[in-house]
């Protein structure tokens, strides 16, 4: 299956891993102990999660692969920690000691959950390894802007430490998102200051995949080719908590879904963000990012991503600490209703949507 309801997700994997459901009214999120993340988000009963969940999620878990989907926590820069040959940007890998790691549930109730794991990362340029640990707190929260629509909101507090000082790293929040493919693509929306200058992180993004408006940027998610968009801190309106959103005509439905990431804990200047671009590693850096993957095994669709680089780590008592708060809201409604929500969060009226 390409998409999961809450019931189909629980039925698929609850016998092999521990899941925690945080529920308020008819909305809920599913927290996975495996991988320590929000795996599914459901604004109402019977709807699909707009967070992507791997169609082969059971197989992925049994082989201890990280690619289960959901909203996960990493660290950056990607070049130094995810490429075996960082000088040539080749042999990408995800260190298993970072993801899926070995999360354990410390505490949970109806509306909150806390997980923790030991971590290990290795700088592939210096070959220097660092032991650490992360605690992730998830809490259901009410929407900051009343909309009258079915929604689900979760606040996430990430508290990470590596027992080595002066590490130049950022926390990294990545939400994987579903798409309807080439016939029903989704649209990432990033609110900006006037006349933004978007960056390409992998290769030049074609004009039919990118729309630059006066105060926002739109990016196509059709999971049919690999591109990555980044927005410079100079172009971000830091007075607005919502930093990036995603809208999609939900599969098998007339409804539209909207997913939005909010945070004030992201770098305000380029020198506080260390995730350089493969396209231009010695040039400008983006702190809000979006990724469109390719689906080699159609009809099973891969994912897109909406991403935030989080606060840089600070050295405290001979260790590097990174702490950041961010939140995720998901909405379901008609196209007109969702457009009103987009305007409230992103300040974008009648946004351009890819077709």
N, C-alpha and C positions, 0 to 999 in steps of 0.2 A: 504493500500500500504506500502511496505517496504522502498521505496526510493522516493525522491522528486526532480523534476525539479523546476526551479524557478517559472514557470507558475503554476504547480500543487500546490506548497506551497502557493503562493499568493491567488489562487482560494480557497484553503481550509480554510484559517483563516483571510484573510484581512477584512472580515465583522465583526469580533469580537474583534480584537486588532489592534493597530497601528503598521504598518511596514514601515520602511524606506529603500529604495533601493539606495545604493551607486554604481555608475556605471561608468566604463571607457571602452570605445570601446564596445567589445562584452562580457566583463567580469563584474560581479557584485557580491555584497554581500547583504544579507537581514538582517537588524538589527530589532530585536523585542523589542518594548518598554516593553512588558511583559517579565520579567526576565532579561532585560537589557543586551542583548548579541547579538553576531553574531549568527544567527540561520541557515543560509544557505550560502554556498560559491560556486560560479559558474564561472569557468574559461572561459567557452564559452556557447553559446546559446544551449539549448536543453539537456545539460548534467545533470546527477544527482549530488547532493551535496555530497561530501565525508564526510562532517559533518553529523552525524546522526540526524535525526528529528523523533520524536516519531510518529509511524504510526497512533496513536490515538490522534494526537496533539490537535485537536479541543476539544475533551472531556477533555484532560488534562488541557487545559486553562480554560474551563468553571468550572472546579472543583478546580481551583487555586492550582494545583499541580505544583511542580517545574520541573518535568521530561519532559520538552519539547524538550531537545536536544541542539545542537549547542555548542558554546564555552562560558563557563560561568566563573564567578568570585566567589570564596569562600575564607574563611580563614581556617587556620589549627593551632593547631593539631586537627586531626579528633577525636581522643579519647576523648578530653575534651569538644568538642562542638557539636558532632554528635551522641554520645551514651548516652542514659538516665542512663545507668549503666556502667560508664567507667571502674570501677574496674574489671568487668567481661566481658567487651567488648560486651554487649548485649543491645538489643532494640535500634538499629540504627534509627535515624530520621534526617531529614533536617529541621532546624529552618526556618519557613516561613518568618520570619523577615529578613533573609539573602537571601533566594532564594525561591520564585520569588521576594520577597521584594515588593517595590512599586515605580518602576522607572518611571520617567517622562523625556520626550525629552526636553532639554533646547535649542538646536539649531541644525539645519541640513541644508546641501546644497548638491550639486551633489556628492561630494567626502568625506564629513565628517559629523559626527554626535556626539552630546554630550548628555549623559543621566546621571541622578542623582537619588539617593534614600536614604532615611533614613534607617538605619540598627539597629538591636538589636541582640546581642549574649549573651549566658549564659554559663559560665564555669560550667559544670555539676559535677565537683569535688568540687569546692569551693562554688558553687551556687551563684556566683557573676555575675550580669548582667552588660552589657556595651552598652550604646547608642552610635550610630555613624552615619556616612554618607559616601557615596562613589560617586565619579564622574568618569564616564567612557567616554573616548574620542576615537572614531574610525575614522581612516583616511585611504583612499586608498593610497597605495604607489607603486612605481615601484620596480621591482625585483633588488636586489643588485648584482646579477650575471646573465648576459644576457644568455638566453637559446634558444630563438626563438620559444618557445612553448606557447600555450594558457595558461594564468595563471591569478590568482587574488591574490593580496596581501593587507593586512590590518594591520596597526599599531594600537596598543591598549595601551592607557595610563590609568592606574588605580591609582586613588588618593583617599585613604581611611583614615578616622580618627575615632577613638573611644575616647570618652570623659572620659577616665580613663588612668592614666599613668602606665608605666612599664608592659604593657601586653606582654607576651611572645607568640606572634603569627606571622605567616607569611601570606602574600597574597598567593592565590592559583589559578592558571589558569588551567582549565580543558576543553579539547576539546573532545566531544563525536564523535566517528567515526563509519562509517558503516562497515559491513562485509558481505561476501557472505555465511556465515555459514560454516559448516563442509566441504562442497563441493568446496568452494571458499574462504578460509581464507585469511585475510590480514596479513601483517608482519610489526611490529614496529621495527624501527632501531634506535639505540642509539650509536652515535660515542663516543669512549672512548680513554683513554690512553692505553698503552700496558697491556695486561693480566688483564682485569677488573675482579672484584669480585661482580657480581650482587647479589642483596638481594631479598628474598621472603618476602612479607609483610603480607600475610594471611596464607598460608601454602606452603610447598615445591612445587616448580614448576617442573613438570615432564620434563624429558630430551627431549620428543617429542614436547614440547612447548617452549623450550628455546635453543638458539644456541649461544654459547660464542666463538667469534673469537678473533684474536689477538688485534684488535683495534675497535671492535664494538660488540654489543649484539643485537640479533634478538629475537623477542617474538611473538608468534602466537595469532592472534585475530580471533576466530571462534565463539564467543558468545555462547559457548556450555558448559562452566564450569567456575567457579569463581577462578581467580588467579590474583595476583598483583605483578608486577616487580618494583624494585627500584634500582637506580644507585647512588652509594656514590659520594660525591663531590671529593673524592680522585681519582676517576676514570674518571672524566670529564675533557675534554680538553677545558679549558676556553678561549683559543685563538680562538676558533671556535664559532661564534655567534649561529649557528644552534645547538640546543641541543637534538632534538628528531624528527623523521620523521615516516611517515606511508605510505606504498605502497599497492595497491590493484588492481587486475584485475577488472575493474568497471563492475557491474552487467549489463547484457543485452548488452554488448559491447566488442569489441576487444581491446579497449583502456585501459590504466592503469592510475590510479590516484595517486598523491603523495601530501601529506600534511606535512608541516614542521613548527615547532615552533622555533622561534629565540628569544633570550633574553640574555642580559648581567646582568640583575637584578635578579640573583638567588644567594642563599647562596654559599659561596666558601668553608665553613668549616661546619662540623657537628654541632658545638655549636651554629651556626646561623640558624639552621633549627630544628623545634620543633615537626614535625610530626613523632612520633615514630611508630614502626611496631607492629602489633598485634602478629606476630610470635616471636618477640624478643624486647619487649618494653624497656629493659634496655641495649640494645646493639646498633649496628650501625644504622645510619639513611641514607636514600636516598633522594636526592633532585629532581631528574628526575624520573618520575614514569609512569607506564602504567598499565591499568586495563582491564581484559577480563571478561565480565559478562556472565550470563547464561540466555537463552531465554526459560522461562517456557511455554509460549503460542505460540509455533511454529504453523504456519510458520512465524508469525510476529517476526522478529529478533530484539533482543536487541542490545546493543552497546558495543564498546570498548572505551578506553580513552587514550589520551596522555596528560601528566600533567607536570606542572612545579611548584615547590615551589618557591615563589617569596621572595624578600628581607624581612628580619624581620622588624617589626614595631619599630620605634624609638620614645622616649618620647621627645616631644617638647611642652613647655608651658603647662604642666600638662595634656597632652593628648598623646595618642599613634597614630603615623602616619605611614602609609605604602604607598609608591609610587613606581611604577614599570612600565617599558615600555617593551612590548613584541610584536612580530608580527607573523602573520600567513600567509603562502603562500600555494596556491593550484594549481597543474598543471595537465594537461591532455595530453596524448601522447601515442605513441607506447611503448612497453616494452623497446626497445632499447633506445628510446628518454628519457624515464623516468630514466633509469639507468644512463644516462649522467647527468641528473639533480641531482640525488642522489649523484653522485661523486662530483659535484661542491659544494653542500651544506654540505654533511656529510663526504666527503673524502673517501667514501666506493666504491670500484670498484667491479663490479659483485657481488652484495650482495646476500646472501642466502635468498630465499623466501620460506615460508611454502606453502605446497600444500595439 
